Structures are given as structure tokens and as C-alpha cells.
């Protein structure tokens, strides 16, 4: 499988510090981080990305949004970051098709670990 070498961030009111940590981590993993707003998601070609990052706090109807991505690309690898993780939300997004649900931290090591784990899963698929 040819790797896309790109990560998509669906952004919004995301902290510039967290966005920089994501961008730096993506570069450390030799990936480009591209961004679109939630309202631009309709035009995204989902297969062009290694995986998609969503911030649980910025997407309205998160499970429905994930299901919409999966309807366009059943193999989409979606990673959710949440600053206020809740098991109910984790369950719902995983049932909708997300592959990971992680705590939204500013710690670059933690972000790196989450992204690297999901890139390895993507590469072995």
C-alpha cells in the first residue's frame, strides 16, 4: 500500500499551541499536516490521508460527522483528541468508526506516541 504521507486536521477553535505541537509531531513523523474547517469537509478526498485528526470539542455531532467520513471512505483512520475525555463519547466515536480516542495534551511526546501508533497501524493494513 502506497502511503499518502499526509495527516488531515479538521480544525476550528483549536489552540495555536496544540496545533503547533501537532504540526511539529507530524513533521517528526515525516508527514505533512493539512487543515480544513468543519464546513470545508465536504470537498475533502478522504483517501489522500494517512489518517484524520478531529478535536472532540470543535465538531458538532461528532459521531455523525465520523459516520459521514466513513461513508466516503470505509477505510478511513480517524483519531479523536479530547480535552475532557468521557467513556460515553469514546464508545460512541469508536462505534461510529474512529480508530483511537486520546487525551488532548500539549505534551509533544504523548501526541507523538498517539500519531506514531496510528501510522504503524495504517502502514500494516
matplotlib code that plots the C-alpha trace (Angstrom):
import matplotlib.pyplot as plt

x = [0.0, 1.4, 1.4, -0.2, 2.3, -0.4, -2.5, -5.7, -6.7, -10.3, -9.9, -11.8, -11.2, -8.0, -5.3, -2.4, 0.0, -1.8, -1.9, 1.9, 2.5, 0.5, 2.3, 5.8, 4.9, 3.6, 6.9, 8.9, 7.0, 7.8, 4.1, 2.5, -0.3, -3.1, -6.0, -9.6, -12.5, -15.5, -17.6, -14.9, -15.0, -17.5, -14.7, -12.1, -10.8, -10.5, -8.3, -5.5, -4.6, -2.9, -5.4, -7.7, -7.5, -10.6, -10.8, -13.9, -14.6, -14.9, -17.1, -20.8, -22.4, -19.1, -20.4, -22.5, -19.5, -17.3, -20.0, -20.1, -16.4, -16.6, -19.4, -17.0, -14.1, -14.8, -11.1, -10.6, -8.4, -9.9, -8.2, -10.1, -8.4, -10.5, -9.5, -12.4, -12.4, -15.6, -16.2, -19.6, -18.1, -15.2, -17.7, -19.9, -17.0, -15.4, -18.8, -19.1, -15.7, -12.9, -9.8, -8.4, -9.6, -6.8, -6.4, -5.7, -2.4, 0.1, 2.9, 4.6, 5.8, 2.2, 1.0, 3.9, 3.1, -0.6, 0.2, 3.0, 0.9, -1.8, 0.6, 2.0, -1.5, -2.1, 1.1, 0.4, -3.1]
y = [0.0, 3.4, 5.8, 9.2, 10.9, 13.3, 13.9, 15.9, 18.1, 19.2, 22.4, 25.2, 26.9, 24.9, 26.3, 27.6, 25.8, 22.5, 23.0, 23.7, 20.6, 18.5, 20.1, 19.6, 16.0, 15.3, 16.6, 14.5, 11.5, 12.8, 13.7, 16.9, 18.2, 19.7, 21.6, 22.3, 23.7, 21.5, 23.3, 22.6, 18.8, 18.1, 18.7, 16.6, 13.5, 11.3, 8.6, 11.2, 11.0, 8.5, 9.5, 12.3, 14.1, 15.6, 17.6, 16.3, 19.8, 21.5, 19.1, 19.4, 15.9, 14.1, 10.6, 11.7, 13.6, 10.4, 8.3, 10.7, 10.4, 6.6, 6.6, 8.3, 6.0, 2.9, 2.5, 6.0, 6.1, 8.7, 9.8, 11.8, 14.0, 15.2, 17.7, 16.3, 12.6, 10.7, 7.0, 7.5, 9.8, 7.3, 4.5, 6.5, 7.6, 4.2, 2.7, 5.4, 4.3, 6.2, 4.1, 6.0, 8.3, 10.1, 12.8, 16.2, 17.1, 19.8, 17.2, 16.5, 13.1, 12.0, 13.4, 11.7, 8.3, 8.5, 9.5, 7.0, 4.2, 5.0, 5.4, 2.0, 0.5, 2.3, 1.0, -2.6, -2.5]
z = [0.0, -1.0, 1.9, 1.5, 3.9, 4.9, 8.0, 7.9, 10.9, 10.9, 12.8, 14.4, 17.7, 18.3, 20.5, 18.4, 20.9, 20.3, 16.6, 16.6, 18.6, 16.1, 13.1, 14.7, 15.6, 12.0, 10.7, 13.1, 11.6, 8.1, 7.4, 6.3, 8.4, 6.3, 7.7, 6.8, 8.7, 9.5, 6.9, 4.2, 4.9, 2.0, -0.5, 1.1, -0.7, 2.3, 0.7, 0.4, 4.1, 6.4, 8.9, 10.1, 13.4, 15.0, 18.2, 20.1, 21.3, 17.9, 15.9, 16.3, 16.3, 16.4, 15.8, 12.9, 11.4, 11.7, 10.1, 7.2, 6.7, 6.8, 4.3, 1.8, 2.8, 4.8, 5.5, 6.9, 10.0, 12.4, 15.6, 18.1, 20.7, 23.7, 26.4, 28.5, 27.8, 28.7, 28.2, 26.7, 24.0, 23.4, 23.0, 20.6, 18.4, 18.3, 17.2, 14.6, 13.1, 14.9, 15.5, 18.5, 21.2, 23.1, 25.7, 24.1, 25.7, 24.9, 25.6, 22.3, 23.4, 24.1, 20.8, 19.0, 20.6, 19.6, 16.0, 15.6, 16.9, 14.4, 11.5, 12.3, 12.2, 8.9, 7.4, 8.4, 7.0]

ax = plt.figure().add_subplot(projection="3d")
ax.plot(x, y, z, "-o")
ax.set_aspect("equal")
plt.show()
